[in-house]
Amino acid sequence: MSTFLELCNIVRAQSGISGQGPSSVENQVGIMSDVVRWTTEAYNKIQTMHENWNFLHNQFTFELQAGLSTYNPSLIVGSNNGVGVRTPTKDTFIIQQTNTNKEKTRLRYVPWSVWQIDEKRLNVDEVRQPTMYTEDPSGVYHFYPSEQAQINPLDNINHTITFQGYARPHVMTVNNDIPAIPEQYQELIKMEALIRYAEFYNSPEVYKSAALMFQEGIKKMEYSELPRENLRTPTLVHFA
């Protein structure tokens, strides 16, 4: 498993740039700054090619305080790598009263367009614990109904909400940062960085070789790191 700095050094060496380094991913200038930038951009491109890479799958948990009916997901980090929410899996929201052994229940997702019509008519049972939620166009979660805040804070009932989803792209910033993508596909970061080098310096030989290897590798990664429903198996026999 290569570190951010090691990846940058490999990109520099394989691109044919003379000398040594970079010695650090921080405070670089000139060509070494370009090497770090190409590596960073390559890593981000791979992560953003699909929003549901398996390696970005995470479990997210947050506490909905009594009296609140909205929550900003920018405050949530994943349990696997500490990166925030990018795409929630809508049918996986589970709610339970915080610090109790009460039964967990699933929250019902309501599309924002329906929610806007009349949210209170969506639920005829006037219970305190939220039973449904939506996500507005800005990404904020809304819950209904909301637990009323009590005069005495000790009487408040908070709820813990857990859900599955996909994290935002991971960003490497210091020398020893490790990419989130599986180790066997780290070569893709180097290939994409070399493509950027070749475009900048007009090096068709490097571009052709790196682009070919990248396309072959990304196909293998997609087969391995995307959910099965993303894959399309070609029909081998034509139907009459």
C-alpha positions as CSV (number, residue, x, y, z in Angstrom):
1,M,0.0,0.0,0.0
2,S,1.7,3.2,-1.2
3,T,1.4,6.5,0.6
4,F,0.5,9.8,-1.0
5,L,4.2,10.8,-1.1
6,E,5.3,7.4,-2.5
7,L,2.7,7.7,-5.3
8,C,4.0,11.2,-6.2
9,N,7.6,9.8,-6.4
10,I,6.5,7.0,-8.6
11,V,4.7,9.4,-10.9
12,R,7.7,11.6,-11.1
13,A,10.0,8.7,-11.9
14,Q,7.7,7.0,-14.5
15,S,7.1,10.3,-16.3
16,G,10.8,10.7,-16.9
17,I,11.2,13.9,-15.0
18,S,14.8,14.1,-13.9
19,G,16.1,14.4,-10.4
20,Q,14.6,13.1,-7.2
21,G,11.5,13.8,-5.2
22,P,9.2,15.3,-4.3
23,S,10.4,15.2,-0.8
24,S,7.0,16.2,0.6
25,V,3.5,16.7,-0.8
26,E,3.4,20.1,0.9
27,N,4.8,23.5,-0.1
28,Q,6.2,22.3,-3.5
29,V,6.9,24.6,-6.4
30,G,7.5,24.2,-10.1
31,I,7.4,20.7,-11.6
32,M,7.2,19.0,-8.2
33,S,4.1,21.0,-7.4
34,D,2.6,19.8,-10.7
35,V,3.4,16.1,-9.8
36,V,1.6,16.5,-6.5
37,R,-1.4,18.2,-8.2
38,W,-1.6,15.6,-11.0
39,T,-1.6,12.8,-8.4
40,T,-4.3,14.5,-6.3
41,E,-6.5,15.2,-9.4
42,A,-6.1,11.6,-10.6
43,Y,-7.2,10.2,-7.3
44,N,-10.2,12.4,-7.2
45,K,-11.2,11.6,-10.8
46,I,-11.2,7.8,-10.0
47,Q,-13.4,8.3,-6.9
48,T,-15.9,10.5,-8.7
49,M,-16.3,8.3,-11.8
50,H,-19.1,6.5,-9.8
51,E,-20.8,7.6,-6.6
52,N,-21.4,4.0,-5.4
53,W,-18.0,2.5,-5.4
54,N,-17.9,-0.4,-2.9
55,F,-14.8,1.1,-1.2
56,L,-16.8,4.3,-0.4
57,H,-19.7,2.4,1.2
58,N,-20.2,3.4,4.8
59,Q,-22.5,3.3,7.8
60,F,-23.5,6.7,9.2
61,T,-24.9,7.5,12.6
62,F,-26.2,10.7,14.1
63,E,-28.4,11.8,17.0
64,L,-31.6,13.8,16.3
65,Q,-32.1,16.1,19.3
66,A,-35.5,16.6,20.8
67,G,-37.3,19.5,19.3
68,L,-35.4,19.3,16.0
69,S,-37.0,18.1,12.8
70,T,-34.0,18.8,10.4
71,Y,-30.4,17.7,10.3
72,N,-27.6,18.8,8.1
73,P,-25.6,15.7,6.8
74,S,-22.5,17.8,6.5
75,L,-22.1,17.1,10.2
76,I,-22.1,13.4,9.8
77,V,-19.0,11.3,9.3
78,G,-18.8,7.6,8.3
79,S,-17.8,4.8,10.7
80,N,-15.3,3.4,8.2
81,N,-13.1,6.2,7.2
82,G,-14.5,9.4,8.8
83,V,-15.5,10.9,5.5
84,G,-18.9,12.7,5.2
85,V,-22.0,11.6,3.4
86,R,-22.2,11.9,-0.4
87,T,-25.1,9.6,-1.3
88,P,-27.4,8.1,1.3
89,T,-29.2,4.8,0.6
90,K,-32.7,6.0,1.1
91,D,-34.4,2.7,2.3
92,T,-31.9,2.0,5.1
93,F,-32.7,4.7,7.7
94,I,-33.2,3.1,11.1
95,I,-34.3,5.0,14.2
96,Q,-34.1,4.1,17.9
97,Q,-34.5,6.1,21.1
98,T,-31.0,7.0,22.2
99,N,-29.4,5.0,25.0
100,T,-32.4,2.6,25.3
101,N,-33.1,-1.0,24.3
102,K,-36.3,-0.1,22.6
103,E,-37.0,-1.7,19.3
104,K,-35.4,-0.2,16.2
105,T,-37.8,0.8,13.4
106,R,-37.3,1.8,9.8
107,L,-38.1,5.3,8.7
108,R,-40.2,5.7,5.6
109,Y,-38.7,7.8,2.8
110,V,-41.0,10.4,1.2
111,P,-39.9,12.3,-1.9
112,W,-39.3,16.0,-1.4
113,S,-41.9,16.9,-4.0
114,V,-44.6,14.9,-2.0
115,W,-43.3,16.2,1.3
116,Q,-43.8,19.8,0.2
117,I,-47.5,19.4,-0.6
118,D,-48.6,18.9,3.0
119,E,-46.2,17.1,5.3
120,K,-48.6,16.8,8.2
121,R,-51.2,14.9,6.2
122,L,-48.5,12.3,5.4
123,N,-48.9,10.8,8.9
124,V,-52.3,10.5,10.6
125,D,-50.8,9.0,13.7
126,E,-49.7,11.8,15.9
127,V,-46.8,10.0,17.5
128,R,-43.7,11.7,18.9
129,Q,-41.0,9.5,17.4
130,P,-40.3,10.3,13.8
131,T,-41.7,7.8,11.3
132,M,-40.6,9.3,8.0
133,Y,-38.1,11.6,6.5
134,T,-37.1,13.3,3.3
135,E,-34.1,15.0,1.8
136,D,-34.5,18.5,0.4
137,P,-32.7,19.8,-2.7
138,S,-29.9,21.3,-0.6
139,G,-29.3,17.9,1.0
140,V,-30.8,18.6,4.4
141,Y,-32.7,15.8,6.1
142,H,-36.3,16.6,7.4
143,F,-38.1,14.3,9.9
144,Y,-41.8,14.1,10.8
145,P,-43.1,14.3,13.4
146,S,-40.4,15.7,15.7
147,E,-40.1,15.0,19.4
148,Q,-41.1,18.1,21.3
149,A,-38.5,19.7,23.5
150,Q,-39.4,19.7,27.2
151,I,-39.0,22.5,29.7
152,N,-36.7,20.1,31.7
153,P,-34.0,18.9,29.4
154,L,-33.8,15.6,31.3
155,D,-37.2,14.8,30.0
156,N,-36.2,15.1,26.4
157,I,-36.1,12.0,24.2
158,N,-33.4,12.0,21.6
159,H,-33.2,9.5,18.7
160,T,-30.2,7.8,17.1
161,I,-30.5,7.4,13.4
162,T,-28.3,4.9,11.5
163,F,-28.2,4.5,7.7
164,Q,-26.1,3.1,4.9
165,G,-24.7,5.2,2.1
166,Y,-21.6,6.3,0.2
167,A,-19.0,8.7,1.5
168,R,-17.6,11.8,-0.2
169,P,-14.4,11.3,-2.1
170,H,-11.4,10.9,0.2
171,V,-8.7,13.6,0.0
172,M,-5.0,12.9,0.6
173,T,-3.2,15.9,2.1
174,V,-0.1,14.8,4.0
175,N,2.8,12.5,3.1
176,N,1.6,9.4,4.9
177,D,-2.0,9.5,3.7
178,I,-3.2,6.2,2.2
179,P,-5.7,6.0,-0.7
180,A,-9.1,4.6,0.1
181,I,-9.2,2.6,-3.1
182,P,-8.2,-1.1,-2.9
183,E,-4.4,-1.6,-3.1
184,Q,-4.6,-3.7,-6.3
185,Y,-6.0,-0.7,-8.1
186,Q,-3.6,2.0,-6.9
187,E,-1.8,1.7,-10.2
188,L,-4.8,3.6,-11.7
189,I,-3.8,6.7,-9.8
190,K,-0.3,6.6,-11.3
191,M,-1.7,6.0,-14.8
192,E,-4.2,8.9,-14.7
193,A,-1.5,11.2,-13.2
194,L,0.8,10.2,-16.1
195,I,-2.0,11.0,-18.6
196,R,-2.1,14.5,-17.1
197,Y,1.6,14.8,-17.4
198,A,1.5,13.7,-21.0
199,E,-1.2,16.2,-21.8
200,F,0.7,19.1,-20.2
201,Y,4.0,18.2,-21.9
202,N,2.6,17.0,-25.2
203,S,4.0,13.5,-24.9
204,P,1.9,11.2,-27.1
205,E,3.9,8.1,-26.3
206,V,3.4,8.4,-22.6
207,Y,-0.2,9.4,-23.1
208,K,-1.0,6.4,-25.3
209,S,0.6,3.8,-23.0
210,A,-0.9,5.3,-19.8
211,A,-4.4,5.7,-21.3
212,L,-4.5,2.1,-22.5
213,M,-3.4,0.8,-19.1
214,F,-5.9,3.0,-17.4
215,Q,-8.8,1.9,-19.5
216,E,-7.9,-1.8,-18.9
217,G,-7.5,-1.3,-15.2
218,I,-10.7,0.8,-14.7
219,K,-12.8,-1.9,-16.3
220,K,-11.4,-4.5,-13.8
221,M,-12.0,-2.1,-10.9
222,E,-15.6,-1.4,-12.0
223,Y,-16.3,-5.2,-12.2
224,S,-14.9,-5.6,-8.7
225,E,-15.9,-2.4,-6.9
226,L,-19.4,-1.7,-8.2
227,P,-22.6,-3.3,-6.9
228,R,-23.8,-6.2,-9.0
229,E,-26.8,-4.2,-10.3
230,N,-24.4,-1.7,-11.9
231,L,-23.0,-4.4,-14.2
232,R,-24.4,-5.4,-17.5
233,T,-23.6,-8.9,-18.8
234,P,-23.7,-9.0,-22.6
235,T,-26.0,-11.5,-24.2
236,L,-23.9,-14.2,-25.8
237,V,-26.6,-15.8,-27.9
238,H,-28.9,-13.7,-30.0
239,F,-32.6,-14.5,-29.5
240,A,-34.6,-15.4,-32.7
